[in-house]
Amino acid sequence: MAASPARNAAYQILLRVVRHDAYSSELLHSDLLRDLSSADRGLCTEIVLGVLRWQSALDLAITAVSDKNVRSLDPEVLTALRIAAYQIRFLDRIPARAAVNESVELVRAARKRSAVGFANAVLRKLVSAPPTTNARTPAEDLSQRLAHPQWLVSRWMEAFGAAATQKICEFDQSVPEMTVRLHGATADELREQGIEFVPGSLVSGALRIISGDVTASESYRSGRVFIQDEASQLVALLVGRGSHILDCCAAPGSKTAALAFRNPEAHIIAVELHPHRARLLQERITSTNVEILTADVTTFQIGASFDRVLADVPCSGTGTLARNPEIKWKLHKSDLVDLQTRQVAILSAALRHVAPAGRAIYSTCSLEAEENSAVVEEVLGSHPEFRLGSCRDELVRLRDEGQFVWGDIDSMVRGAFLRTLPGVHPADGFFAAIFERAG
């Protein structure tokens, strides 16, 4: 008996994540799900993201009933075991017998016949095994209970405190709300298409989706609705208004679109390094005031300066683990050094294009100091013509204009910087700094 289409698709996606460093967010919108029913798409997505969110806890449970270390198992076998373990431990509506039998069939179909008996025995033991833990410290306990790498938990505890770290981890393990920004569509239009929503918690124009498939709506397909987390929308608001705007790392384009919508008379240049992402950006951004260029911003040459520049740089993404859970299993502490080097280069290049009396915004969706304050301090030290602007003052101004609606501004500010923390705030984790050039 073959595994169900939903579980087979989930298995193929998870294998690609493990083998090829692929990202589930892309694969879950690929042709791998093309022939699935709506219900099967839902189950496939639930399994993929559930396995990735709870991977270390699943491995701990498997190890407790196995005589083999999970690291010694073939990826095909381990992936099948994780899929069953997730259903057994977290999905009450799925019979344990079905979860076991279908994962055994996945192992068989992968031609790992010598592992079929092993997988069957391990999973049958897992059905009745109690949860296990071997934690000895608060960081280990939180790491095991909420399935985060211990090195991340420990550094977050040091940076943000134990209570905030628990909120971050709990948020990461939850299914995040979808938030949209209207780009020409109206709220009534969405309602007519069966989309239910409530107002945003941070940004007045944001809508938090309660029910309905936004991506299937005509408003979304026509480019008049953008899916964008509220913290990301807030970063775009910090850029402010200008007549010449440069977006240094533009893809996937939600901030570019927000800048274009807020500044309809401005000339906006959106730079993207990778040609395929630039092509997708071209398809997604319909605003006529945006010019998209494929270029490396660190060597980008243009004979003009800009009164507003956004450097929303590539980063570790540790502020987005609820949406991209595989990041926490791929990331290593040593990666932060390489990322920081690239980020310093991009920000330094971005500042070269800021006009006198202009402003640049540096932002990441990372929680890590190496990518945030450390980058700002290093770059600021070599650019005496710039000073840091106050994110708090900017949030107050946005609040007075009715664009920012979160009540506790001080919780989002550390020194001159903006910082949102998942769980502490109802949004992804973002960092932003304002660079102001002397006139």
N, C-alpha and C positions, 0 to 999 in steps of 0.2 A: 504494500500500500504506500503510495507516494505521499509526501507531506503536503499539507494544504497550500494553496497559492500564496496566502498571506505569510505563512511561516517560511516558505521557500524564498520569497522575495526578501523578507527580513534577513534570512541567512545569507543571501548573496550580498546584500548591502553591508552587513556587519563584517563579512569576509573582506570586502574591498576596503573598508575602513582599517582593518588590521593589516592587510597585506600591502596596500598601496597608499596609505596615508590619505585616503579619500575622506570627504566630509559628508556626514549623513544629511545635512541640510540640502546639499545639492542632489544626492542620490535619491532622496525621498521625493524629489520632483522630476525624476528621470524616467526613461522608458521602462525601467524595471518594474514600475507600478502601472504601466499603461493599460494592461488588460485586467486589472483588478477591479472588483466591484467597490462601491463606496464603503461597505462594511469591511471588506478585506483591506482596503487602503488604511482604514482607521486602525485595524488590528496590527498591520505591518508597522505603521508609524509608532504605535504604542510599544511594540516589542523592541524595535530598533532603539528608540530613545530611552526606554526603560532599561534595557541591557547596558547601554552606554552610561546612563546616570548611576547605576548601581553595580557597575562592573566589579569593583574590589570586594563589595559585600557578597556578590554572587560567587566570586572565586574563593572567598573565605569559607562559604557554606559548602562548596564543592570539595575543597581540600579536607574539610572535617569528616567527610564520608568516603574519602578515597585513599588509596595507598600510593597515589602518585601526586607529585607536585604539579600544579596547573601549568607551570612554566615548561614542563617536559612534554606537554600534550601538543599534538599537531593542531594548527589553527582551526582546521575543519571540525575536529572533535571538540575542542574547547568552546568554539562558537556555538555548536549544537547544545552542549551542556549548559551554557549560559542562557540560551533561549528558553530551555525547559526550566531552569532554576528560577528565572524571572517570573515565569507564569505560575510556578508552584508557590513562590514566596509572596508575590505581589498582586496576582490577578485572581481574585476569588471566584469570578464567574466562569473560569475555564477549569474543567475537571482535570485533576492531576494526572489521571491515566492518559488522557489525550495529549497533555503536554509531554509526558514521558515517551509515549509511542511515536509521536511525530518527530521528536528530536532524534530518537533512535533511527528512524527512517532517513533523516538527514545525514546521519553518519554513514548509513548503508549506501545511500545514493552518492556520497562523496568517495565511494570505493575504499573506505577504511574498514573493511570487513573484520579485520582482527580487533578493532576497537568497538564493534557492535555490542558484544557481551559486556565489556567494561562499562560502556555508556549506560546500558540498561540497568546494570547492578547499582551503579553510582546514583542514578536518578531515582530508582525505587527506594534506596536508603534515604535519599534527600527528602522524599515525601513525608516521612515520619520523624525526621531529625529535628531537634529543637534548634533555635538560633544559637550561634556560638560567638564568643568574643575572647580575646586574650589581651585586652587593653590594660596597660599599667599606668598610664598618665592621662590627664584630661585631653591632651591633644590626640593621643592614640584612640581614646574612647570616641571623640567626635569624628575622627577620621574613619573609624570602623562603622559607627552607627549611621553616618550620613555619607559614606562612600566618597571621600575626598583623599587625595594623596596627603600623607602626614606632613610632608615638608611644606605644602601650601597652608595647611591648617595651622601649623606652628608659626609661620611668618605672619599670617593674618592675626593670630592671637596677639602677637607682639605689637603689630601695627595698629590694630583696631580694638583689641580687648576680646575677652572670651564671649561676652553676650552678643556683640556685633558679629563675631565670627560664626556663632551658631546660627544667627539669622541669615547670614550669607549662604551658609551651607544648606539650610532648609529651603531657601529660595531656589538655589541651584537644583534641588531635587524635585521641585514642583514643575508643573506644566505652566509655562509663562502665558500671561494674557497676550492676545494680539492687540496692538495699538496701531491706529491709522491716522494719517493726516490728509485732509481733503485738499486736493490740488485742482479745484475747479468744480468738483462734484458738490452736492448739497446733502445735508443730513436727511432731508425728506426723500431725496432720491435713493439713498441707501435703504431707508425704511421700506420704500416701495419694492425694493429688490429682496426683501426678506431678511435684512441685516438689522439685528438689535444691538444697541450699544448704550454706554453711559459716558458722561464727560470724563476727560482725563483728570489725573490727580496733580500733575505738575504744570502742564501747558494747557492754556485755555482752549486752543483749537484742536487738541488731541481727542480722539474717540477710542474708548476701550470696548472691544467687541465682546458681546455676551453670547450671541448665537448667530448662525448663518455663515455661509462660505463667501467671504469677501473676494477671494481670488477667482470665484466663478461669476462675479458680478460684471456687468457691462462697464460700470464706472471704473473698476480696477483695470479691466482689459484695455480700456481706452486711455489709460494713463492719468486719470483724474482722481485717483486715490492711491496713496503710497503707504505701504506697511512700514512703520518706523517707530521704534521704541521712544518713549517720552524723553528719556535722558538724551538720546540722539537728537531729537527735535530741539531740546533746550540748547545743545551745543550750537546748532545752526542759528538759533536766536541770538546767541552771544556774538556772532560775527557782526551783527548790526546791519545798517544800511550803507550802501555805497554806490558809486557809479561805475567803478572798474573793480571787479572781484576775481580773484584767482583761487581755485580749488585745486590743491596740489596732488591729492591722492583720491580721485573722485569716485571710483567704483566702490560700491554698487550703484551709487547715485542718489540715494534718498536725501542726503544733505545738499547736494547740488540742486536737486529739484526744489528743496525748501528755500534755498537762497534765490533761485530764479523766480519763484512765486512771490517772495517777499520784496524782491527788487526788480520789478518788471521792466524798468527803464535802464537797468544796468547792463553793461557788457560783461559777461561772465566767461572766463576761460577755465575749462575743466581738463586737468591733465591726468592721464592714466598710463602707467608703465606698460601693462600687458595688452597686446593687440586684441585678444579675444574678449577681454573685459571692456576694452574701449568700444568694441562693436556692440556689446550688450548695452553699454551705457548710451550709445547712440540710438539704439532701439527704444530705450526706456525713457530718455529725456526728450520731450516733445517741445519744450519751450524754445522759441525762436531766438532768444537772447543768449543762448548758451553755445559756445564753440568748444568742441571736444577735440583734444589733441592727444596723440599717442607719443609719449616722451618720458624720459627719466627726469624727474624734477630736480635731481641733484646736478644735472648738466644742462638743464633747460635754459635756453637763451631766447629772450624776447625784448624788443626795444621799447618796452613800456613798463611803468610801475603801477601799482594797484593800491587803492585806498583801503581795501579789505582783502585779507589773505587767510585762507583756512588750510591748516596742515593737520588733517585728521589721519594720523599715520598708521601704517601696518603695525600690529602689536600682538602680544600673546593672547589677548581676548579673554583674560580671566574674569572680566566683568560680565561676560555673556555665557557662562557655563550652563545656565538653564536652557539656552537655545542650542548651544554647541558643546554637549557634554564630553565628547571625545577629546577635546582640548586638554582636559585635566590629566588624561592618561598619556598624551603625547609630549606634553611640555616637560622640560627639565630646567633646573635652576641655571645651568650654563647657557641655555638659550636666551636668557634675559640680557646677558652681556652682548651677544650678537645683535639682538634687537635694538638695544640701546645705541650701539654704534650706528646702525642704519637710521634710527630716529634722530640722532644728533645731526647727521648729514642732511636729512630732509628738512629739519627745522632751520638749520643754518642757511640752506639754499632758499627756503621760503622767505626768510627775513630780507634777503637781498632784493626781493621784488616789492617790498613795502614802500610806498611813497612817504615823503615827509608828512608828519601828523597823521599817518595811517595806522592801521591796527592789524595784527595777526593773531589768530587763535590757534593754539596748539592743543590737540586733544587725542585721547586714546580711549579704548574700551577695556583698559587694564586696571587692575587694582595694585600693581606692583610699583614700588617707589623707583626702581631702576629705570622704568619706562616713563615715569611721570616727573616728579620733582627733581630727580637727578638729571634728567635731560634738560629741563628748564634752567637749572642752575649752571650747568656746563655751558650751554649756549649763551645765556645772558652774560656770563663772565667775559665772553669774547665779542660782545656787541654792545659797547657802552652807549651807543646812540638809542638804545631801547630801554624802557623801564617796564616793570610789571604793572598792569592795571588791576584794579580790584574787582574780582568776580562778585563779591558781595554787593558792591555799589551797582554793578550791572544788573544783578538779580532784583535789587530794590527798584531800579528804573523799570525793568520789565514788569514787575508787580504793579507799579503805579500806572503803567500803560494797560494793565489788564491782560497781559500775555502770559504771566507766570502766576500760578495760583497756589503753590505749595506754601503752607503757613509757616513752617519752621526753616527760615533761610539759613540760620546759623548751623543747622545740622548738615548743610550741604557745602559749607565753606571751611577750608583749612588754610589759614593764612590768606594769601591772595588767590588761592586756587578754588575751583569748583571740584567737588568730589561727591558722586553718588555711590551708595553701597547697596547692592541687591539685598532685599529683605528689610534693611533699615529704611530704604526708600522704595516705592513701588515701581522700580525700573531697573534696567541694566546698570552695571557699574561703569561710570565714565569719569574721566579726569579732564579738566580744561584749564588753560592759563592764557591770559591776555597779555600780548606784547604791544606796547604803544611806542611809536617812533617819534622822536622830537621833531617839531615843525621847522 
